């Protein structure tokens, strides 16, 4: 072996061994999934790279969406068509009055393609908390320390479940999606998220202004594991996926081998089809009810969809509720949005009795009233169909 090649081999071996000793060896998986495919960070098609997934089986009583009167007739207006084709959209689905209005798949996706929801999973985790509230296991004004004892002393003892739901914990996790050794990369790629969470505490008083951080959602997942047997996937499957009639299985990425007690990455890595994601939007549109059956506590869902500025005098944030984004259109129509990295949107628009789902490989960085401009583009494209 020539000397330069030998030196490179030795250096590579040393770097790899150091990454193992420092618990940073997860970066190699991230490099393979992202940089070697030309992406800065995770993508919607990364389920094939997940070593450990927990399945949420399709419903034993599948409920296909019925075709509405506009199905097969509604067409996008030119502006909506242009946005769809130029925005790296993978799927676009519109429902109105519980029925299909329009659907289109691009970039090789189809009805059965499961995509990563990214932070849409945060809203799904909030629904699991709502299920625990429905069962009387948790109240939102409970102190988090009642379930996680390490938060039982000092300033930590004042932190409530609601403040964690609202991203107001005042815990500095960090939310940098491009830092390969930051908290978020570790949470997404490495094993044992519970150990990762252990050292984090409130910095001063909880109830601070809104700061969007996935670590809060991870705490909610840990809290749920403390109050009931089972796991987060089972919560959603039994409480929602099965009764909502999901037509396909969904999968949730785990932070290790389930035989070793691995848990869901509660802030991301929920994989489902576009039509099944729409079920969550319809559930929120109907305030936790599905075809007349109340699946989630109505008061919890109402609070989930209420701007936090209306629930506390401590903040003036009006664009966020319980792990979900909230907004209004230019002409004043209120909407909620389960929103994820790359522009995954599950939108509920009560005044139109409409649900809009968009998945894609990117979204514009520009914002409007604190929300991505592509949310408004998706709503306008849908409105042009009615």
N, C-alpha and C positions, 0 to 999 in steps of 0.2 A: 504494500500500500504506500502510495506517495505521501510525503510528509504533510503537505497542506490538507489532504483528505483525512489523514490520521488526526491532525490537530482539530479539524472540524468535528470529527466523530467524538473525540474526547470532550470538546467543549459542549457539544450537544448532549452527551451523556451527563455531564456535570450539571447543566441547566435543568435537565429533566429530573435528576435526583434532588436537586435543591427545591424544585417545585413540589416534589412529594414531601420533603421534610418540612416545608413551610405551609403545607396544605393548600397550595395553589395549583395543583396538577389539573384541576377542573378547567383551567384556561385552554388546555389543548383541545378539549371538546368544543369550547366556544370558538376557537380559531377555525376548527374544521367546519362547524355549522355556519359561521358568519363570514369571516374574512376570506377564507378560501373559496367562498361562493360569491364574493363581491359585495357583501352586505356589511354595514357598520355594526349591526347588532342582530338580535333574533328576528326570525321571519315566520310568516303564517303557515309555511309548509314544513315546519321542523319536527312534526310528530315522528317521522321516520328515524330521528336521532334519539328519541327518548328510550332509554334502557328499561324504564319501569313506568308502567301506566296502570291505573285502576279503571276498570270498565264500569260504565253505567249502562246496563243493557237497555235495548229498545223496549218500549212499553208492551206489555202483554195484550193491551187493547189500543193499538195504534189508531190515531185520529188524524187522517190526512186533512190538509186544509181544503175546504170546498172552493170551487171556482165561482167568483162573483160575477155580476152582470157585465163588468168591464174586461173580464179575462179574455185574452185573445183579441181584444179590440183596442185597448188603450195603447197609445204610442207616446214615446218621449218627445217633448218639444225640442227644438234644435239645441238650445242651451243645455238641457239635460243630457241629450245624446252626446254632445261634445265633451261635457264633464265626465260622463261615464267612460268614454273611450280614451280620454287623455289623462286620467287620474290613477292609472294602474289598479283600477277596480277589478276584483275577481268575481264578485257576485253582488247582485242588487235585487232586492225583493221588497214588494210593497203589498200590504194587506189593508183592507178597509172593511169595516163591519164584519170582522172575523173571517174574511174571505180573500182569496187571491185576486189581485188586480194586475200585477206585472211581475215578471221575473226574467233575469238575464244573467248568464254566466260568461266569463271571459277568461283569458290567460290559461286555458286548459282545465278550468274548474267545471264541475257539473253538480247535479242534484245530490250526489253521494259523497262529494268531497268534504272532508272534515278539515277545518282550519283552526289555527290557534287563536283563541279569543283575546290573548294578552289580558289587559286590565278589565275587560268585560267580566272576567272571573272575579274581580273584586265585588262587583254588584251581586254576582251569584253567591259569593260567600256571605254577603250581607243578608241575602234571602235565607241562607242557612241559619244565621243568627235570628232572623224573623221566625223561623220554624221553632227554634229553641224558646223564643218568647211565647209562641203559640202554645207550646207544651208546658209552659210555666217553669222552665228550667233557668231562665235568665230574665232580668228586667234591665232596660237600657240605662236606668239610673243607678244600677248596682255598681259598686266599686270593682274595678278589674281585679284588685287584690283578693276579692272574695273567691275567685276562681284560680288565680295565679299568685300564690303566697309571696313570691319575691316582690310583688308590688304592694305589699301590705304595710309598709312602714314609711315614715317621713312624707315627703311630697308625693311619692308614688301612691300613697294610700288614698289620695284625693282624686286619682284618675278614674273616670267612669267609663263604662262600656260605650255610652253615647259619644263621649269625646274621642274614643278610638274609632268609632264608626264614622265620625265627622272629620277624621284626620287632624284632630286638635290635641294630640297626646303630648306635644312638646318633647318628643323623643327624637334625637337626631340620628336617624338611620342612614339617610342619604338616598338619592334617587337618580344617580347618574347612569344612563344606559350605555355610555361609551367607555366607562372606566372598567377595564378588565379585572381589576382587583378591588373594586368598590363593593359596597354592601349588596347592591342590586345584582351584580354579576355573580357574586357568591350565592345569593339566594336562588338564582335561576339555574346555575350549572352545577354547583357542588352538592355533596350529600350532607345530611343532618342539619336541616334548618333550625331545629330547636336549639342546638348548641350555639348556632350563629346568633340567635336572639338573646341568649342568656345574659350577656353583660350590659344590655341596653336598658337605660332608666330615664325617667323624666328629668329634663334639665330645668330645674326650678319648679314653677307651678304648672300643672296641666291646664287644659282649657285655653291654650295659646291660640293665636290666629291660625287659620287653615294652612297646612303645609302638606302637600300631596306626597305620601311615602308608602310604598308597598309593605314596609315593616309593620304598619298598623294592621293591615289585612292579615298578615302572618300571626299577629297576636290574637286576632279574632278566631283564626283557625285553631290555635293552641287552646284558647278558652273553651271552644266547643268540645274539644277532645277531653277537657277536664270535667265536663258536666254530663256526658253521656257515653255509653259504649259505642263502638263502631267507628265510623270515619266520615269525613266531609262528603265523599262521593255517595256514601249510603244515605246521608241526610238528604241530599238533593234528589237522588234517585227515588227514594221512598216518598218524600214529601211532594215532589214536583214532577220529575221526569216521567214516572209511571202514570200518575193521574192525568198529566197533560197530554198523554198519548204520543210521546216522542216516537217517531218512525224509525230512527236509527240509533244505534248505540253511540254514546259519547265516551270520551276518555279524559282522565285527569292525570297529569304528570306528577310523579312522586319524587321525593328527595332521596331515594335509595331503594333498597330491596324491601318489598312489603313483608317478607319473612323476618326482617330485622326491625320491624316496627316503623317503616318509612311512612311519611305523611304527605298529603297533597301540597303542592306549591299553590297555596290558596289565592295568590295574587295574579296567577297566570297559568298557562299550559292546560286550559280546558279546551278540548277539541270536539267540535260538533259540526253538523251540517247547517247550512244557512236557514233552511225551513224550520229546523228544530230550535235554532237560536231565537227565531221569531216568537216561539212560545213564551219565552221570558218577557218579551215586550208586551205580548197580549195579557199576560198575567199582571203586569204593572198597570197596564191600561185599565184593567178591571179591578184595581186596588186589592190584588191578592186572591181574587176569585177566578175559578175556571169553570165555565159553563154552569154557573149557579152554585158551585161548591167552594166554600172559603178555604183555600189551602194555606194561606198565611194570614196572621192576625191583621185585620183591616187597619187598626190604629197604627200598628208598626209600619205597614206599607205607606200609609198616609204621611207619617213622620219621615220615612225614608225619602219621600218625594217632596218634602218641604224644605225650602232653602234654610240653611242653618241660621241665617239672620232673623228668621221668624221664630226660632226656638230658643234663642239665647241673646241677651244684650251684650255678650262679650265680644261678638264679631259682627261685621257688616257684610259677610260673604253671602251672596245670593245665588251663586252658580253651582252649589254643591249641597247634597243632602247626606244620606247614609251611603257612602261608597258609590255615589252616582252623580252624574253631572246634570244640571238643570238650566234651562234657558227659555227665551221667548224669541219668536220670529220678529221681523221688522214690523209686522202688523199686529203683534201682540199675542200670538198663539203660544201658549205654554207647552213645553215638551220636556221629557227626560231622556237621557242618553247613557246607556251602558257603553262606555268608550274604551278602546284599547289602542295600544301602539300600532302604528301603520294604518290607522283609520278603520278599525273595526267598530261599527256602530250598530246598536240595537235601540232604535228610537221609538218612543211612544208619544203620540200627539192626540190628547183627549178630544179637543174640539173637532178633529177630523175623524175620530174613531179609527185612527190609522196607526199601523206599525211599519217601520221602514228598517230593513237590515242591509248593511253594506259591509263587505269584507274586501280587503285590498292589500297591496304590497307597499303602499306609501300613502301619505297624506301631506297636504301643504302645511308648512310651519306657521303661516299667518293665522292670527286669531281675531275673533270678533266677539265682543262682550265675553271675554275670557274663555271662549270655546273655539276649537279649530274651525276655520271657515268652511271646511268640507262638510261639516255637519249641516250647515245652512244650505250648502249646495245639494246635499242629499235630500233635504226636506223640500227644497224648491223643485227638484227633479220629480219627486213623488207628487207634489201638488199639481204639477202640470199634467198628470195622468187623469185626474178626477174631472 
